[in-house]
Amino acid sequence: MKRSSRNWLVAAAVLIVLGMIFFGMVFALTGCEKLRPEPLVTNTCSPEGEFDKLSFDIDISDLELVLSEDGSFSVECYESESAKHEVAVSDGTLTVKMKEDELKWYDKIFAASRWLTEKPKVTVRLPRAEFSELTVESDTGKITVPDGCTFGKVQITDDTGAVKIGAVKANEMSVSIDTGAASLTGTEAERLKVKADTGSIKLTGVKAGPLDVTNDTGAIVLENVECASLNAECDTGAVKLVNVNAEGEMTVENDTGSIIFENCRAASIEATADTGSIKGTLACEMVFDARSSTGSVNVPDSTSGGPCRLRTTTGSIKIEYAAHE
């Protein structure tokens, strides 16, 4: 046997032994009962006070906002004894914070597997629909904001989770996820920014002023979107625009992946793909400037309309005008 192979086997054996020792220490220190995750129970409260802002720092908990039918207000927390939520109304702000830092390290390890199928959750029944601000910070939670809400400012940050926003109106909205999915349907915002590191972004029926969408690794899909301007950037994945109407500039960049237009229009378009194709249909006449380093180029020979600059390094370009009945 080669020395390198022996070294790998020795290292593997050492890791196994250390793991067994670690497990034995946990068992000895905590006892068998500690290996069982604490049960989750529902606690409901309605803290007194007026509030116009919503602030959530919830780590692993899911969050669901619900418009109350009878105008009542309550915060329902599905939680364990060692990871309770702190709920308060102070200085015009409803604050909900999960005190996960009170968990012992071994509780976090053995409870993590259970939380994959049964997670803590915060359900807030709002007494009205209009608020000046919504701020959410989450690590692994699913965040749901329902139809009918209006906010001055929305800022949502989720590390490994999902964000689902309905027909919400806001002056300014920013949604940022690391690994997960962001879905906005019927949302209206004067300024809208959606960002993902590794995940998917889908906007459907959205109306916005300046719209900025960025995804490092994953897909960007925009359907039936109206905006003042669009900037869409993707490093690795596909960018698909269906019935997207930008009053001003439409800028689309994709490093590795295709760019697809379906019945889109803008005052001007600039699309760049390093490794991938640019194809599809446009709903307005444009003057094309299209070039590909190692692919074919097929675009309409138009002499009127706004500028349309298309560039690919490795890939083809094929654009047609959408057929209208």
C-alpha distance (Angstrom), angle and dihedral (degrees) to the residues before:
residue distance angle dihedral
M1 . . .
K2 3.79 . .
R3 3.79 117.9 .
S4 3.81 92.2 -121.1
S5 3.82 90.8 55.7
R6 3.80 91.1 49.2
N7 3.80 90.4 50.5
W8 3.82 91.3 53.1
L9 3.80 91.8 49.4
V10 3.81 91.7 49.0
A11 3.81 90.9 48.9
A12 3.81 91.4 49.5
A13 3.80 91.7 49.4
V14 3.80 91.1 49.9
L15 3.81 91.4 51.6
I16 3.81 91.2 50.2
V17 3.79 91.9 50.4
L18 3.79 91.8 47.4
G19 3.81 89.7 50.4
M20 3.79 91.4 52.1
I21 3.80 90.9 48.6
F22 3.80 90.5 48.9
F23 3.80 92.2 51.0
G24 3.81 90.9 47.3
M25 3.80 91.4 51.8
V26 3.80 91.4 51.2
F27 3.79 91.2 47.9
A28 3.80 92.1 47.7
L29 3.80 94.7 46.9
T30 3.77 99.2 42.9
G31 3.76 107.3 24.0
C32 3.75 127.9 -134.0
E33 3.79 93.9 -69.7
K34 3.81 91.0 62.7
L35 3.76 90.7 60.2
R36 3.77 88.9 66.8
P37 3.79 113.7 83.4
E38 3.76 116.6 -120.3
P39 3.79 116.1 -100.5
L40 3.77 118.8 -105.2
V41 3.79 117.5 -122.6
T42 3.80 133.4 -177.0
N43 3.80 118.8 -112.5
T44 3.81 119.9 -179.2
C45 3.79 128.0 -165.7
S46 3.80 139.3 167.0
P47 3.80 108.6 -157.4
E48 3.79 114.7 -155.4
G49 3.77 123.4 -116.5
E50 3.79 141.0 73.5
F51 3.78 118.6 -84.2
D52 3.79 136.4 -178.2
K53 3.82 98.5 175.2
L54 3.80 131.4 63.2
S55 3.81 120.8 -152.6
F56 3.81 125.2 179.3
D57 3.81 128.9 -178.6
I58 3.78 100.8 173.3
D59 3.84 109.6 151.7
I60 3.83 104.2 -165.7
S61 3.80 100.6 2.7
D62 3.79 125.3 108.6
L63 3.79 115.4 -125.1
E64 3.79 127.2 -149.4
L65 3.78 124.1 178.3
V66 3.80 115.2 -157.6
L67 3.79 129.2 -173.8
S68 3.79 107.7 -127.3
E69 3.79 114.2 -125.7
D70 3.81 94.6 -150.0
G71 3.82 98.8 38.2
S72 3.79 93.9 -106.0
F73 3.80 123.8 141.4
S74 3.79 128.2 -141.5
V75 3.79 141.4 148.5
E76 3.79 114.6 -144.1
C77 3.81 115.5 -164.3
Y78 3.79 121.7 -167.2
E79 3.79 99.3 -162.7
S80 3.79 149.6 138.5
E81 3.76 125.6 -109.4
S82 3.81 93.0 -110.3
A83 3.80 95.9 45.6
K84 3.77 105.9 43.0
H85 3.77 127.2 161.9
E86 3.77 120.8 -116.5
V87 3.82 110.1 -140.5
A88 3.79 123.0 -170.4
V89 3.79 143.9 151.3
S90 3.80 113.0 -142.3
D91 3.80 134.7 154.0
G92 3.79 91.7 -2.9
T93 3.82 94.7 -52.6
L94 3.79 130.6 111.8
T95 3.80 105.6 -143.9
V96 3.79 125.9 -168.3
K97 3.78 118.0 179.9
M98 3.78 129.8 173.5
K99 3.78 112.0 -136.8
E100 3.80 95.3 -148.8
D101 3.79 90.8 145.9
E102 3.80 87.7 76.7
L103 3.79 90.3 67.6
K104 3.78 116.3 102.2
W105 3.79 115.2 -118.2
Y106 3.80 92.7 -110.6
D107 3.82 90.6 50.0
K108 3.80 89.6 56.8
I109 3.81 92.1 50.0
F110 3.80 97.3 49.6
A111 3.79 96.5 36.0
A112 3.80 93.5 51.3
S113 3.80 93.9 76.7
R114 3.81 91.6 51.3
W115 3.81 92.1 49.1
L116 3.77 89.8 60.6
T117 3.82 88.9 72.4
E118 3.82 103.2 19.4
K119 3.77 113.9 34.9
P120 3.76 134.9 180.0
K121 3.79 112.3 -102.8
V122 3.77 139.1 -167.0
T123 3.82 118.2 -152.2
V124 3.79 116.0 -172.2
R125 3.81 119.5 -166.5
L126 3.78 104.8 -156.8
P127 3.81 119.7 -148.1
R128 3.82 92.1 -146.7
A129 3.80 140.0 10.7
E130 3.82 104.7 -121.9
F131 3.80 124.9 79.3
S132 3.78 134.0 156.6
E133 3.80 97.3 -132.3
L134 3.81 143.3 14.2
T135 3.81 119.8 -169.7
V136 3.81 123.2 177.8
E137 3.79 128.9 178.0
S138 3.80 116.7 -178.3
D139 3.79 137.9 161.9
T140 3.81 104.1 -160.5
G141 3.77 106.1 -8.0
K142 3.79 134.4 124.4
I143 3.80 110.4 -124.5
T144 3.81 121.4 -157.8
V145 3.81 125.2 -174.6
P146 3.83 113.5 -177.1
D147 3.78 133.9 -138.1
G148 3.77 118.0 -83.0
C149 3.80 101.5 37.2
T150 3.81 122.4 128.6
F151 3.79 124.6 -160.5
G152 3.76 136.2 174.6
K153 3.81 91.6 -144.8
V154 3.80 133.0 8.1
Q155 3.80 123.5 -169.0
I156 3.81 118.6 173.8
T157 3.82 125.3 176.0
D158 3.81 120.9 -178.6
D159 3.80 124.2 171.0
T160 3.80 103.3 -166.2
G161 3.76 110.8 0.6
A162 3.77 144.9 69.1
V163 3.78 133.6 -80.4
K164 3.80 120.8 -156.2
I165 3.80 118.8 -178.1
G166 3.78 124.0 179.7
A167 3.80 132.6 -165.8
V168 3.78 94.3 -32.6
K169 3.80 126.0 155.2
A170 3.79 121.9 -145.3
N171 3.77 139.8 160.6
E172 3.79 91.1 -139.9
M173 3.81 128.6 11.0
S174 3.80 130.9 -179.3
V175 3.82 123.1 179.5
S176 3.80 119.9 -177.9
I177 3.83 127.4 177.4
D178 3.79 131.3 172.1
T179 3.80 102.3 -160.7
G180 3.77 118.8 1.7
A181 3.78 142.4 50.0
A182 3.78 133.3 -57.6
S183 3.80 117.3 -161.3
L184 3.82 124.0 -179.8
T185 3.82 119.9 -179.4
G186 3.78 123.7 -178.8
T187 3.80 91.7 -10.6
E188 3.82 119.9 156.8
A189 3.80 122.3 -161.6
E190 3.77 134.6 161.1
R191 3.79 88.0 -142.3
L192 3.81 121.0 17.7
K193 3.79 130.2 -176.4
V194 3.82 124.4 176.3
K195 3.81 121.7 -179.7
A196 3.82 134.5 177.8
D197 3.79 132.0 176.3
T198 3.80 99.1 -164.9
G199 3.77 115.2 0.0
S200 3.77 144.7 57.1
I201 3.79 132.9 -64.6
K202 3.79 122.6 -160.1
L203 3.79 125.5 176.3
T204 3.81 118.7 -175.8
G205 3.79 126.9 -179.8
V206 3.79 91.3 -7.1
K207 3.80 124.9 160.7
A208 3.78 118.6 -162.8
G209 3.75 146.4 153.2
P210 3.80 110.0 -132.6
L211 3.82 106.3 2.6
D212 3.81 120.4 -159.4
V213 3.83 118.7 -175.9
T214 3.82 122.4 176.9
N215 3.80 131.3 175.2
D216 3.80 125.4 171.7
T217 3.80 99.3 -167.1
G218 3.78 117.5 8.2
A219 3.77 144.3 41.8
I220 3.79 131.4 -52.1
V221 3.81 115.3 -156.5
L222 3.81 122.7 178.7
E223 3.81 119.1 -178.8
N224 3.82 127.7 -179.8
V225 3.79 92.9 -8.2
E226 3.80 126.7 162.5
C227 3.78 119.7 -167.6
A228 3.79 143.3 155.3
S229 3.80 90.4 -123.0
L230 3.79 136.9 -11.4
N231 3.77 132.4 -143.1
A232 3.83 113.7 178.6
E233 3.80 121.7 176.1
C234 3.80 129.3 179.2
D235 3.81 130.3 172.1
T236 3.80 101.4 -168.9
G237 3.79 120.0 7.4
A238 3.77 143.0 46.2
V239 3.79 128.1 -60.5
K240 3.81 114.7 -153.4
L241 3.80 123.2 -178.2
V242 3.80 118.3 -172.9
N243 3.81 120.9 -178.2
V244 3.78 92.1 -15.7
N245 3.80 115.1 165.0
A246 3.81 119.2 -168.3
E247 3.77 117.4 -177.5
G248 3.79 90.8 -155.9
E249 3.78 133.6 13.3
M250 3.80 124.8 -6.8
T251 3.80 113.2 -161.8
V252 3.81 120.6 -179.3
E253 3.82 125.9 178.1
N254 3.80 128.2 179.4
D255 3.81 125.0 172.8
T256 3.80 99.8 -169.7
G257 3.78 114.9 12.9
S258 3.76 143.8 41.2
I259 3.80 132.6 -68.7
I260 3.80 115.1 -142.6
F261 3.81 126.3 -169.8
E262 3.80 122.3 -167.9
N263 3.80 116.6 -176.4
C264 3.80 93.8 -30.3
R265 3.79 129.5 158.6
A266 3.81 137.8 -171.8
A267 3.79 140.2 156.0
S268 3.80 87.4 -110.2
I269 3.80 134.2 1.0
E270 3.79 131.7 -156.9
A271 3.81 117.8 178.8
T272 3.80 125.7 175.6
A273 3.81 128.2 -177.4
D274 3.81 123.0 176.2
T275 3.79 98.6 -170.4
G276 3.78 109.8 12.5
S277 3.77 144.5 50.0
I278 3.79 133.5 -83.1
K279 3.78 113.3 -143.8
G280 3.77 146.8 143.2
T281 3.80 141.3 73.6
L282 3.79 135.9 -50.5
A283 3.80 126.4 -153.9
C284 3.82 96.6 -146.5
E285 3.78 136.6 49.4
M286 3.79 116.2 -100.4
V287 3.78 139.9 175.5
F288 3.80 106.3 -113.8
D289 3.79 130.2 -142.0
A290 3.82 102.2 177.9
R291 3.80 128.1 167.1
S292 3.81 135.9 167.4
S293 3.80 126.0 -173.6
T294 3.83 96.8 -151.4
G295 3.80 106.6 7.1
S296 3.77 143.9 67.0
V297 3.80 124.1 -86.5
N298 3.79 122.8 -148.1
V299 3.82 118.0 167.3
P300 3.82 134.9 144.3
D301 3.79 117.0 -84.8
S302 3.79 96.2 -124.9
T303 3.78 128.2 164.1
S304 3.81 99.9 -173.1
G305 3.77 135.7 57.2
G306 3.77 135.0 49.8
P307 3.81 124.5 -39.4
C308 3.81 119.3 -82.1
R309 3.81 114.5 -169.8
L310 3.82 115.3 -172.5
R311 3.80 125.6 -179.0
T312 3.83 134.0 176.2
T313 3.79 130.6 171.2
T314 3.81 98.8 -166.2
G315 3.77 111.5 13.2
S316 3.77 145.0 52.9
I317 3.80 132.3 -87.8
K318 3.80 121.7 -140.8
I319 3.79 121.9 164.2
E320 3.81 128.7 167.3
Y321 3.77 134.9 174.5
A322 3.78 115.3 -100.4
A323 3.77 115.6 -110.3
H324 3.79 114.3 -116.3
E325 3.76 124.7 -162.5
